[in-house]
């Protein structure tokens, strides 16, 4: 539901899910792992005092999401190892009704890769685009995927963000180039850009 950079330059993820089984521990079965969780109605009057009250707004959004019958993007999470927390920019520019080009890194080997930036400061996307040679307006469309392994030794993650650039003008010394998107992929990207299918929108 939300990806937010924290004060210590980490990423706080708020996720929407549903129970698949199991039970909450009662006080008489408490152990060193217990955190005294309970179920509460989704209204502010019934909720206890919370350490992070910002969750209240997300609870309201989640309730509305379920009541409107939205589907869940199950392609969001990919099990891939990362040492640090990064953002991968899937930056595109539309030229005409059908044509779409995507920003890729220049490579003498002819391989295709996309701009990546380590999370650790404010205005991450603006700084990343500027570093790769683009300083014009842009719009963040949402999250295409979240890559995370979950292991203790590889506790980083990578957010792939779909970003639409309003111009195709790059700095002369840019590390990137524009690569035309094949027609079939262009149709898919157009569908993502004009609807909520396949892309999880950011709340902030």
C-alpha positions as CSV (number, residue, x, y, z in Angstrom):
1,X,0.0,0.0,0.0
2,X,2.8,2.4,0.8
3,X,6.6,2.6,0.4
4,X,8.1,5.2,2.6
5,X,11.7,6.2,3.2
6,X,12.4,6.3,7.0
7,X,14.6,8.7,9.0
8,X,17.4,6.2,9.0
9,X,17.3,5.8,5.2
10,X,15.5,2.5,5.3
11,X,12.3,1.7,3.5
12,X,9.0,1.1,5.4
13,X,6.5,-1.0,3.6
14,X,2.8,-1.1,4.5
15,X,1.2,-4.1,2.9
16,X,-2.4,-5.2,2.4
17,X,-3.1,-8.9,2.9
18,X,-5.6,-11.4,4.3
19,X,-5.3,-14.3,6.8
20,X,-4.7,-17.8,5.4
21,X,-4.9,-19.7,8.7
22,X,-3.5,-19.9,12.2
23,X,-4.7,-18.4,15.4
24,X,-3.5,-15.5,17.7
25,X,-1.8,-16.5,20.9
26,X,-3.9,-16.0,24.0
27,X,-2.1,-14.6,27.1
28,X,-2.0,-18.0,28.8
29,X,0.1,-19.3,25.9
30,X,2.5,-16.3,25.7
31,X,6.2,-16.9,25.2
32,X,9.2,-14.8,24.4
33,X,8.0,-14.2,20.8
34,X,4.6,-13.0,21.8
35,X,3.7,-9.4,20.9
36,X,0.1,-9.5,22.3
37,X,-1.7,-9.0,19.0
38,X,-5.5,-8.8,18.9
39,X,-8.2,-8.3,16.4
40,X,-10.1,-5.0,16.5
41,X,-13.0,-3.6,14.5
42,X,-11.9,-1.1,11.8
43,X,-13.1,2.0,13.5
44,X,-11.0,4.6,15.4
45,X,-13.2,4.4,18.6
46,X,-12.5,0.6,19.0
47,X,-8.7,0.8,18.4
48,X,-6.3,0.9,21.3
49,X,-3.5,3.5,21.6
50,X,-1.1,2.8,18.8
51,X,2.7,3.4,18.7
52,X,2.3,4.4,15.0
53,X,-1.0,6.2,14.6
54,X,-0.3,6.9,10.9
55,X,-1.6,3.3,10.3
56,X,-5.2,4.6,10.9
57,X,-5.4,6.3,7.5
58,X,-4.1,3.2,5.8
59,X,-6.7,1.1,7.6
60,X,-9.4,3.3,6.1
61,X,-7.9,3.1,2.7
62,X,-7.6,-0.7,2.9
63,X,-11.2,-1.0,4.0
64,X,-12.3,1.1,1.1
65,X,-10.1,-1.0,-1.3
66,X,-11.8,-4.2,-0.2
67,X,-15.3,-2.7,-0.3
68,X,-14.8,-1.5,-3.9
69,X,-13.8,-5.0,-5.0
70,X,-10.3,-4.2,-6.3
71,X,-8.1,-7.1,-7.3
72,X,-4.6,-7.6,-5.9
73,X,-1.5,-7.4,-8.1
74,X,0.0,-10.8,-7.3
75,X,3.0,-10.2,-9.6
76,X,4.3,-7.5,-7.3
77,X,6.8,-9.4,-5.2
78,X,9.7,-11.3,-6.8
79,X,12.1,-13.4,-4.8
80,X,15.4,-11.9,-5.8
81,X,18.4,-11.2,-3.5
82,X,19.6,-7.7,-2.9
83,X,22.3,-6.5,-0.5
84,X,21.1,-2.9,-0.4
85,X,17.8,-1.0,-0.9
86,X,17.6,0.4,-4.4
87,X,15.1,1.9,-6.8
88,X,15.1,0.7,-10.5
89,X,13.7,3.3,-12.8
90,X,11.5,2.1,-15.7
91,X,11.4,5.5,-17.3
92,X,9.4,5.8,-20.5
93,X,8.3,8.5,-22.9
94,X,5.3,8.3,-25.2
95,X,5.7,9.7,-28.7
96,X,2.4,9.5,-30.5
97,X,-0.5,7.2,-30.0
98,X,1.4,3.9,-30.1
99,X,5.1,4.6,-29.9
100,X,6.9,4.2,-26.5
101,X,10.6,4.4,-25.8
102,X,12.3,3.4,-22.6
103,X,15.4,4.8,-20.9
104,X,18.2,2.2,-20.9
105,X,21.9,2.4,-19.9
106,X,24.5,2.7,-22.6
107,X,26.5,-0.5,-22.8
108,X,29.4,-1.5,-25.1
109,X,28.3,-5.1,-24.8
110,X,24.8,-4.4,-26.2
111,X,23.1,-5.6,-23.0
112,X,19.9,-4.0,-21.7
113,X,19.8,-2.6,-18.2
114,X,17.9,0.2,-16.5
115,X,19.0,3.1,-14.2
116,X,19.3,2.0,-10.5
117,X,19.7,4.3,-7.5
118,X,20.5,3.5,-3.9
119,X,17.9,4.7,-1.4
120,X,19.5,7.0,1.2
121,X,18.3,10.5,0.7
122,X,15.3,12.7,-0.1
123,X,14.1,13.4,-3.7
124,X,15.6,10.1,-4.8
125,X,14.0,9.9,-8.2
126,X,14.8,13.5,-9.1
127,X,18.4,13.0,-8.2
128,X,18.6,9.7,-10.0
129,X,17.2,11.1,-13.2
130,X,19.5,14.1,-13.0
131,X,22.5,11.8,-12.6
132,X,21.5,9.8,-15.7
133,X,21.1,13.0,-17.8
134,X,17.4,14.0,-17.5
135,X,16.2,17.2,-15.7
136,X,12.7,17.7,-17.1
137,X,9.3,17.0,-15.5
138,X,8.1,13.5,-14.8
139,X,5.2,11.6,-13.2
140,X,5.5,8.5,-11.0
141,X,2.9,6.0,-12.2
142,X,3.5,3.4,-9.5
143,X,5.3,0.2,-8.5
144,X,5.8,-2.5,-11.1
145,X,7.6,-5.0,-8.8
146,X,9.2,-5.4,-5.5
147,X,12.2,-7.7,-5.3
148,X,13.2,-9.2,-2.0
149,X,14.7,-12.4,-0.7
150,X,14.0,-12.2,3.0
151,X,17.2,-13.9,4.1
152,X,19.3,-12.4,6.8
153,X,22.4,-12.1,4.6
154,X,20.6,-10.6,1.7
155,X,18.1,-8.2,3.4
156,X,18.0,-5.5,0.7
157,X,15.2,-4.9,-1.7
158,X,14.6,-3.3,-5.1
159,X,11.5,-1.3,-6.1
160,X,10.9,-1.0,-9.8
161,X,9.0,2.2,-10.4
162,X,7.3,3.1,-13.6
163,X,8.0,6.8,-14.4
164,X,6.7,8.7,-17.3
165,X,9.0,11.5,-18.6
166,X,7.4,14.5,-20.3
167,X,10.3,15.0,-22.6
168,X,12.8,12.8,-24.5
169,X,15.6,15.4,-24.2
170,X,18.8,14.0,-22.5
171,X,22.0,15.7,-21.5
172,X,24.8,15.4,-24.0
173,X,26.9,13.4,-21.5
174,X,24.0,11.2,-20.5
175,X,24.8,7.6,-19.4
176,X,21.5,6.5,-21.0
177,X,19.8,6.3,-24.4
178,X,16.3,5.9,-25.6
179,X,15.4,2.3,-26.8
180,X,12.2,1.8,-28.8
181,X,9.7,-0.6,-27.2
182,X,8.4,-3.5,-29.4
183,X,4.8,-3.1,-30.4
184,X,3.5,-5.9,-28.1
185,X,5.2,-4.5,-25.0
186,X,4.0,-1.0,-26.0
187,X,0.4,-2.2,-25.9
188,X,1.0,-3.6,-22.5
189,X,2.6,-0.4,-21.2
190,X,-0.3,1.7,-22.7
191,X,-2.7,-0.5,-20.7
192,X,-0.8,0.1,-17.5
193,X,-0.5,3.8,-18.1
194,X,-4.2,4.2,-18.7
195,X,-5.6,1.9,-16.0
196,X,-4.8,0.3,-12.7
197,X,-4.0,-3.1,-14.3
198,X,-0.5,-4.4,-13.6
199,X,0.8,-1.4,-11.7
200,X,0.4,-0.7,-8.0
201,X,-0.1,3.0,-7.5
202,X,1.7,4.8,-4.7
203,X,-0.4,6.6,-2.1
204,X,2.2,9.3,-1.7
